[in-house]
Amino acid sequence: MVEVTVTVETEINPTEDEEKIRQAVNNILDNATFIIKGTYPSSTLIAEAKGQDALTKLRNLLRNDRIRDAARRYLFKSARGNTISFCLNKQVAFAGHVSFSEE
């Protein structure tokens, strides 16, 4: 079995609520630990989770939103070696859905 480490990194803009950003990440990722780097107004939230179970919520959201095929194509294009890097919309994640976005 492959060991999976999931890292989420997002900038917290001055107009955003830190708790809402945490909730958006929790809607996508299971069992994450959070670290805040920097101070207002340029802080960054970093969340990390280990194991394939951390991705269960993301998989379920992709299935429920019926975008698995599109997501699969997007994720395969985003793969570099043993790393997959992609961007998600924070507002949509807060609402409990998935929307891929540009960096």
C-alpha positions as CSV (number, residue, x, y, z in Angstrom):
1,M,0.0,0.0,0.0
2,V,1.2,3.5,-0.9
3,E,1.6,6.0,1.9
4,V,-0.3,9.2,1.1
5,T,0.3,12.6,2.5
6,V,-2.1,15.4,1.7
7,T,-1.0,19.0,2.1
8,V,-3.4,21.9,1.7
9,E,-1.9,25.4,1.5
10,T,-4.1,28.5,1.2
11,E,-3.7,32.2,1.7
12,I,-6.0,33.8,4.1
13,N,-7.0,37.2,2.6
14,P,-7.8,40.1,4.9
15,T,-11.5,39.9,3.9
16,E,-11.8,36.2,4.8
17,D,-12.6,34.6,8.1
18,E,-10.0,32.1,9.3
19,E,-12.7,29.7,10.7
20,K,-14.5,29.6,7.4
21,I,-11.3,28.7,5.6
22,R,-10.8,25.9,8.2
23,Q,-14.4,24.7,7.6
24,A,-13.8,24.8,3.8
25,V,-10.7,22.6,4.2
26,N,-12.6,20.3,6.6
27,N,-15.4,19.9,4.0
28,I,-12.8,18.4,1.6
29,L,-10.2,16.7,3.8
30,D,-10.6,14.3,6.8
31,N,-8.4,14.4,9.9
32,A,-6.4,17.4,9.0
33,T,-4.0,19.2,11.4
34,F,-3.8,23.0,10.9
35,I,-0.9,25.4,11.2
36,I,-1.1,29.2,10.6
37,K,2.0,30.8,9.2
38,G,2.5,34.5,9.2
39,T,0.4,37.2,10.7
40,Y,-2.4,39.5,9.5
41,P,-2.7,40.5,6.7
42,S,-0.5,37.9,4.9
43,S,-1.2,34.7,6.8
44,T,-1.3,31.2,5.3
45,L,-3.2,28.2,6.5
46,I,-1.5,24.9,6.0
47,A,-3.4,21.6,6.6
48,E,-1.9,18.2,6.5
49,A,-3.4,14.7,6.7
50,K,-1.9,11.3,6.2
51,G,-3.4,8.1,4.7
52,Q,-5.8,7.4,1.9
53,D,-8.7,7.9,4.3
54,A,-8.0,11.6,4.3
55,L,-9.3,11.7,0.7
56,T,-12.6,10.0,1.4
57,K,-14.6,13.3,1.6
58,L,-13.1,14.5,-1.6
59,R,-13.9,11.3,-3.4
60,N,-17.5,11.4,-2.1
61,L,-18.0,15.0,-3.2
62,L,-16.7,14.2,-6.7
63,R,-19.2,11.3,-6.8
64,N,-22.1,13.2,-5.5
65,D,-21.5,16.2,-7.8
66,R,-21.2,13.7,-10.7
67,I,-17.9,15.2,-11.9
68,R,-15.6,12.1,-11.4
69,D,-14.7,11.8,-15.1
70,A,-13.8,15.5,-15.5
71,A,-11.9,15.4,-12.2
72,R,-10.0,12.3,-13.2
73,R,-8.8,14.0,-16.4
74,Y,-7.9,17.1,-14.5
75,L,-5.9,15.2,-11.9
76,F,-4.0,13.1,-14.4
77,K,-3.0,16.3,-16.2
78,S,-1.8,17.7,-12.8
79,A,0.4,14.8,-11.9
80,R,4.1,15.3,-11.8
81,G,6.0,12.2,-10.7
82,N,4.4,11.0,-7.5
83,T,2.8,14.4,-6.7
84,I,-0.6,15.7,-7.8
85,S,-1.0,19.4,-7.4
86,F,-4.3,21.3,-8.0
87,C,-6.3,24.3,-6.9
88,L,-9.8,24.4,-5.6
89,N,-12.2,27.3,-5.1
90,K,-12.5,28.1,-1.4
91,Q,-16.1,29.5,-1.5
92,V,-17.3,26.3,-3.3
93,A,-15.5,24.1,-0.8
94,F,-17.1,26.0,2.1
95,A,-20.5,25.2,0.5
96,G,-19.5,21.5,0.5
97,H,-18.8,21.1,-3.2
98,V,-15.8,20.8,-5.5
99,S,-14.7,23.3,-8.2
100,F,-11.3,23.1,-9.7
101,S,-9.7,26.5,-10.4
102,E,-6.6,28.1,-11.9
103,E,-3.8,29.2,-9.6
